[in-house]
Amino acid sequence: MNQNRLMSWIILGSLIVGTIAYFATQNAGYEPMGIGRGIHREPGDLEIYYSMKAVLSSVNAFLLSIILLIYIRVYNDTGLNFSLGLVIFSVALLLYAITSNPLLVRVAGFMGQGLGPFAMLPDLFTCIASFTLLYLSR
């Protein structure tokens, strides 16, 4: 498969994943802290924020999955420690994208208040990715 066609499929896949994530957030029912269920109000900034964050996190997870597969193939072909570092780096970023997605937080039963482990997990994965990049760069 030539490179242009591959990039077309990746862009199409990103659009599909983003669209699915957007429509999934439309029924998620995010509410500002302090407002109870059943109170009718107009959509505000919180819903827009969570919708866009879910779309971006989902697209990032999709793209990082492709990058991870590429790096695993490179590592299998070469066996270099640098390639293994890139695999670890991409896994950490993928886990960050997954755990920072508001859809996962919502499915796990947490909301805007009391995020549980989701308050710190994305930063932990960013820290792992940063240490791996630092190690590879020294």
C-alpha positions as CSV (number, residue, x, y, z in Angstrom):
1,M,0.0,0.0,0.0
2,N,1.5,3.3,-1.0
3,Q,2.0,6.1,1.6
4,N,-0.7,8.4,0.3
5,R,-3.3,5.7,0.4
6,L,-2.2,4.7,4.0
7,M,-2.5,8.3,5.2
8,S,-5.9,8.6,3.6
9,W,-7.1,5.5,5.6
10,I,-5.5,6.9,8.8
11,I,-7.3,10.3,8.3
12,L,-10.6,8.5,7.5
13,G,-10.2,6.3,10.6
14,S,-9.5,9.4,12.8
15,L,-12.6,11.1,11.5
16,I,-14.7,8.0,12.2
17,V,-13.3,7.6,15.7
18,G,-13.8,11.3,16.4
19,T,-17.4,11.2,15.2
20,I,-18.2,8.2,17.3
21,A,-16.7,9.9,20.4
22,Y,-18.6,13.0,19.8
23,F,-21.9,11.3,19.5
24,A,-21.1,9.2,22.6
25,T,-20.7,12.3,24.6
26,Q,-24.0,13.7,23.6
27,N,-25.8,11.2,25.8
28,A,-23.3,11.2,28.6
29,G,-25.1,13.8,30.7
30,Y,-22.3,15.9,32.0
31,E,-23.5,18.4,34.5
32,P,-21.8,21.2,36.4
33,M,-21.0,20.5,40.1
34,G,-23.9,21.4,42.3
35,I,-26.7,20.9,39.8
36,G,-28.8,17.9,40.3
37,R,-30.2,15.5,37.8
38,G,-33.5,16.3,36.1
39,I,-33.0,20.1,36.1
40,H,-33.4,21.3,32.5
41,R,-30.8,23.8,31.4
42,E,-29.1,24.9,28.2
43,P,-25.8,23.2,27.2
44,G,-22.9,25.2,28.4
45,D,-19.1,25.2,28.4
46,L,-18.8,22.0,30.4
47,E,-20.5,19.9,27.8
48,I,-18.5,21.5,25.0
49,Y,-15.3,20.9,26.9
50,Y,-16.0,17.3,27.6
51,S,-17.2,16.7,24.0
52,M,-14.0,18.1,22.5
53,K,-11.8,16.4,25.1
54,A,-13.4,13.1,24.3
55,V,-13.0,13.6,20.6
56,L,-9.4,14.6,20.9
57,S,-8.5,11.9,23.3
58,S,-10.2,9.2,21.1
59,V,-8.4,10.4,18.0
60,N,-5.1,10.6,19.9
61,A,-5.6,7.0,21.1
62,F,-6.3,5.9,17.6
63,L,-3.2,7.6,16.2
64,L,-1.0,6.4,19.0
65,S,-2.2,2.8,18.5
66,I,-1.0,3.0,14.9
67,I,2.3,4.5,16.0
68,L,2.6,1.7,18.6
69,L,2.1,-0.9,15.9
70,I,4.8,0.7,13.7
71,Y,7.3,0.9,16.6
72,I,6.6,-2.7,17.6
73,R,7.3,-3.8,14.0
74,V,10.5,-1.7,13.9
75,Y,11.6,-3.2,17.2
76,N,10.9,-6.8,15.9
77,D,12.9,-6.0,12.7
78,T,15.9,-4.3,14.5
79,G,15.9,-5.4,18.1
80,L,17.5,-2.1,19.1
81,N,17.0,-0.7,22.6
82,F,16.1,2.7,21.1
83,S,13.2,1.0,19.3
84,L,12.1,-0.6,22.6
85,G,12.2,2.8,24.2
86,L,10.0,4.2,21.4
87,V,7.5,1.3,22.1
88,I,7.5,2.2,25.9
89,F,7.1,5.9,25.1
90,S,4.2,5.2,22.7
91,V,2.5,2.9,25.2
92,A,2.7,5.5,28.0
93,L,1.2,8.2,25.7
94,L,-1.5,5.7,24.6
95,L,-2.4,5.0,28.2
96,Y,-2.5,8.8,28.8
97,A,-4.9,9.3,25.9
98,I,-7.1,6.5,27.2
99,T,-7.2,7.5,30.8
100,S,-7.7,11.2,30.1
101,N,-10.8,10.5,27.9
102,P,-13.9,11.8,29.7
103,L,-15.9,8.8,28.2
104,L,-13.8,6.3,30.2
105,V,-14.1,8.4,33.4
106,R,-17.8,8.5,32.9
107,V,-18.1,4.7,32.2
108,A,-16.0,4.0,35.4
109,G,-18.7,5.9,37.4
110,F,-16.8,9.1,38.1
111,M,-17.9,12.6,37.3
112,G,-16.5,16.2,37.5
113,Q,-16.1,15.9,41.2
114,G,-14.3,12.9,42.8
115,L,-12.4,11.6,39.7
116,G,-10.8,8.9,41.7
117,P,-7.7,7.4,40.0
118,F,-8.4,9.4,36.8
119,A,-7.3,12.6,38.5
120,M,-3.7,11.4,38.6
121,L,-3.3,8.5,36.1
122,P,-2.9,10.7,33.0
123,D,-0.1,12.6,34.7
124,L,1.6,9.3,35.7
125,F,1.7,8.1,32.1
126,T,3.0,11.5,31.0
127,C,5.8,11.2,33.6
128,I,6.7,7.7,32.3
129,A,6.8,9.0,28.7
130,S,9.0,11.9,29.7
131,F,11.4,9.7,31.6
132,T,11.6,7.3,28.6
133,L,12.2,10.2,26.2
134,L,14.9,11.6,28.6
135,Y,16.6,8.2,28.8
136,L,16.6,7.9,25.0
137,S,17.9,11.4,24.5
138,R,20.9,11.3,26.9
